[in-house]
Amino acid sequence: MMNQTFIVTTEHRRSTGVANAVRKEQTIGICHGEAGVGKTVSARRYANWDDLKPFINEWSPRSDEDGKHYALANRSRTVFYTPEVLCRPKDLMDEIRRSQTRIGGCIDEHLRQHDTTTPRSMNGISKLVELLIIDEAERLTPTALEILRDNHERIHLAMIRIGMPGIDQRFPRYPQLYSRLGYSHRYRALGRKELLFVLDRHRKRPGRNLDPDDFTDAQAIAAIERITRGNFRLLERLFPQITRILKINQLETIADDVIEAAASILVIGN
């Protein structure tokens, strides 16, 4: 996933808008949608987490090349976190605070390069982080939810919880948390026009253009649409198999039977 070119979709733009609003208003938001539609990829992109996580985890002696990471941290001012299954609330908060401190340190380094104001305390550095995104939010226990709500109240840290459909129905059971919910964003699968756009980006990999006005291509597009139902993750898994089948059989045309053969290799839920 990290090595693939990121494709900016309508849903990514919408989720970015929600994240910006949650940050600005220092509130709590939720993002929910079916598995594979792109929620996690989009959130990690917003937080620049594929670049920043390895950087802060390594935490080794720095070099002159580190400025780009400091700039990325300053741009997003976000921590992305995925709790483990059955994660203890204390461990959860310790890991989040560690990431806050390290991302805050990166932001501070960036600011120092452009501002010579009074050095910040460690507490002040951690407060430079403005948004916490929690993926797989269904894993959070009631105790963890209450601790996070209390943390939000104390330091005004904006939060977004990402989960499967139905997670938005869970929060009304926690009135104190629900009353602070500012945004709820449903992350949808790709529509037909956007699916065609993504297919057009993918066509360069097999080396063959898919033209909706060509009968054979139209059949292939219909097969892809039927099999993936606009699921971004499934689409990303399908195309490497299409490329593989074309190469093995020395084919150039992405026909519907090629799509079906590629799909038969994957595990696809109903």
C-alpha positions in Angstrom: 0.0 0.0 0.0 2.8 2.5 0.9 4.6 2.0 -2.4 1.5 2.6 -4.6 0.7 5.9 -6.1 -2.1 7.5 -4.0 -5.2 8.3 -6.0 -7.2 11.3 -4.7 -10.9 10.4 -4.8 -14.0 12.4 -3.9 -14.3 10.5 -0.6 -10.7 11.3 0.3 -11.4 15.0 -0.3 -14.5 14.9 1.8 -12.7 13.1 4.6 -9.9 15.7 4.4 -12.5 18.4 4.7 -14.0 16.8 7.8 -10.6 16.3 9.4 -9.8 20.0 8.8 -13.1 21.0 10.4 -12.6 18.7 13.4 -9.1 20.1 14.0 -10.3 23.7 13.6 -13.3 23.3 15.9 -11.4 21.0 18.4 -14.3 18.6 18.4 -14.9 14.9 18.0 -15.8 13.2 14.7 -16.4 9.7 13.4 -15.8 8.2 10.0 -17.6 5.0 9.1 -17.9 2.8 6.0 -17.6 -0.7 4.7 -14.2 -2.5 4.8 -11.9 -1.7 1.9 -13.5 1.6 0.8 -10.4 3.6 1.7 -11.0 5.0 5.2 -7.7 3.9 6.7 -5.6 4.8 3.6 -7.2 8.2 3.4 -6.6 8.9 7.1 -3.0 7.8 7.0 -2.5 10.0 4.0 -3.9 13.0 5.9 -1.6 12.3 8.8 1.4 11.6 6.5 1.7 8.5 8.6 3.4 6.2 6.1 6.4 8.6 6.2 6.2 9.8 9.9 5.6 6.5 11.7 8.9 4.9 10.7 10.7 8.2 11.4 9.4 8.6 15.0 9.7 4.9 15.8 13.3 4.9 14.8 14.1 8.0 16.8 17.8 7.8 16.0 20.5 10.6 15.6 19.2 13.1 13.2 20.5 14.4 9.9 20.1 17.4 7.6 17.5 15.3 5.6 15.1 15.2 8.6 13.6 18.7 7.8 11.1 17.1 5.3 9.7 15.0 8.1 9.5 18.0 10.5 7.6 19.8 7.7 5.2 16.9 7.2 4.5 16.7 10.9 3.9 20.5 11.1 1.6 20.3 8.1 -0.8 17.6 9.5 -0.2 18.1 13.3 -1.9 14.7 13.5 -1.3 11.4 15.3 -2.7 8.2 13.7 -3.2 5.3 16.1 -4.6 1.7 15.7 -5.3 0.1 19.1 -4.5 -3.6 19.5 -7.2 -6.1 20.1 -8.0 -6.2 23.8 -5.6 -3.2 24.4 -5.5 -2.1 28.0 -6.5 1.6 28.4 -3.2 2.4 30.2 -1.2 0.9 27.3 -3.4 2.8 24.8 -2.8 6.1 26.5 0.9 5.5 26.9 1.3 4.8 23.2 -0.8 7.7 22.2 1.2 10.1 24.5 4.5 8.8 23.1 3.4 9.5 19.6 2.1 12.9 20.6 5.4 13.8 22.2 7.4 12.6 19.2 5.3 14.2 16.6 5.1 17.3 18.8 8.9 17.3 18.9 9.1 17.1 15.1 6.7 20.1 14.9 8.8 22.0 17.4 11.9 21.4 15.4 10.2 22.7 12.3 9.0 25.8 14.2 12.5 26.4 15.6 13.8 26.6 12.1 11.4 29.4 11.3 10.8 31.0 14.7 13.3 31.7 17.5 10.7 32.2 20.2 11.0 30.9 23.7 11.5 27.1 23.8 8.5 25.1 24.8 8.2 22.7 27.7 7.6 19.0 27.0 4.0 19.5 27.9 3.8 22.4 25.4 5.4 20.3 22.7 2.8 17.5 23.0 0.1 20.1 22.7 1.4 21.1 19.2 -0.5 18.0 18.0 -4.0 19.1 17.1 -5.7 15.9 16.0 -5.8 12.3 17.0 -7.2 9.7 14.5 -8.1 6.3 15.9 -8.6 3.5 13.5 -10.5 0.3 14.3 -12.4 2.3 16.9 -14.7 -0.7 17.6 -11.8 -2.1 19.7 -12.1 0.7 22.2 -13.6 -0.4 25.5 -16.0 1.8 27.4 -13.2 2.7 29.8 -10.9 3.7 26.9 -13.7 5.8 25.4 -14.2 7.6 28.7 -10.4 8.2 29.1 -10.2 9.6 25.6 -13.2 11.9 26.2 -11.7 13.2 29.4 -8.4 13.8 27.6 -10.3 15.7 24.9 -11.9 17.9 27.6 -8.7 18.6 29.4 -6.3 19.5 26.5 -8.9 20.2 23.8 -7.4 17.6 21.5 -9.6 17.0 18.4 -10.3 13.4 17.6 -11.7 11.2 14.8 -12.7 7.6 15.3 -12.8 5.4 12.3 -14.9 2.2 12.1 -17.3 0.0 10.3 -20.9 0.8 9.6 -22.9 0.9 12.9 -20.2 2.6 14.9 -22.2 5.8 14.6 -25.0 4.0 16.5 -22.7 3.0 19.3 -21.9 6.5 20.7 -25.5 7.5 21.7 -25.1 5.0 24.5 -22.4 7.3 26.0 -24.3 10.7 26.4 -21.2 12.7 27.6 -19.3 11.5 24.5 -22.2 11.8 22.1 -23.0 15.4 23.1 -19.5 16.4 22.0 -19.7 14.7 18.6 -19.3 17.3 16.0 -19.1 15.4 12.7 -20.1 12.1 11.3 -18.8 11.1 7.8 -19.9 8.0 5.9 -17.0 6.9 3.6 -18.7 5.5 0.5 -17.5 3.1 -2.2 -16.4 4.4 -5.6 -19.2 5.5 -7.9 -19.2 4.6 -11.6 -17.5 7.8 -12.8 -14.8 7.6 -10.2 -14.3 3.9 -10.8 -13.6 4.7 -14.4 -11.1 7.4 -13.3 -9.3 4.9 -11.1 -9.3 2.3 -13.9 -7.8 4.9 -16.2 -5.0 5.4 -13.6 -4.4 1.6 -13.4 -4.4 1.1 -17.1 -0.7 2.1 -17.3 0.3 -1.0 -15.3 -1.1 -3.6 -17.7 -0.2 -1.2 -20.6 -3.7 -1.2 -22.1 -6.3 1.5 -22.1 -9.9 0.7 -21.2 -12.3 2.6 -23.4 -16.0 2.6 -22.2 -17.1 3.1 -25.9 -15.3 -0.1 -27.0 -17.6 -3.2 -26.6 -14.8 -5.5 -25.3 -13.6 -2.9 -22.9 -17.1 -2.0 -21.8 -17.7 -5.7 -20.9 -14.4 -5.7 -18.9 -15.4 -2.5 -17.1 -18.8 -4.0 -16.3 -17.1 -7.1 -14.9 -14.8 -5.1 -12.7 -17.7 -3.0 -11.5 -19.7 -6.1 -10.6 -16.9 -7.9 -8.9 -15.5 -5.0 -6.9 -18.7 -2.9 -6.3 -16.5 0.1 -6.1 -14.4 -1.3 -3.2 -11.1 0.4 -3.4 -9.0 -2.2 -1.6 -10.5 -5.0 -3.8 -9.7 -3.0 -6.9 -6.1 -2.6 -5.8 -5.8 -6.4 -5.3 -7.5 -7.2 -8.6 -5.2 -5.3 -10.9 -2.0 -7.1 -10.0 -3.7 -10.4 -10.8 -5.0 -9.0 -14.1 -1.4 -8.0 -15.0 -0.1 -11.4 -14.0 -2.7 -13.3 -16.2 -2.0 -11.0 -19.2 1.7 -11.7 -18.8 1.4 -15.5 -18.3 -0.9 -15.9 -21.3 0.9 -13.3 -23.4 -2.3 -11.3 -23.9 -2.8 -7.6 -24.5 -6.5 -7.2 -24.2 -8.2 -7.0 -20.8 -11.3 -8.9 -21.7 -14.0 -9.9 -19.2 -12.7 -13.5 -19.1 -9.3 -12.1 -17.9 -11.2 -10.2 -15.2 -13.1 -13.3 -14.1 -9.8 -15.4 -14.0 -8.1 -12.7 -11.9 -11.1 -12.5 -9.6 -11.2 -16.3 -9.1 -7.7 -16.2 -7.5 -8.9 -13.7 -4.9 -10.9 -14.3 -1.8 -14.0 -12.1 -2.3 -16.7 -11.8 0.3 -20.4 -11.5 -0.6 
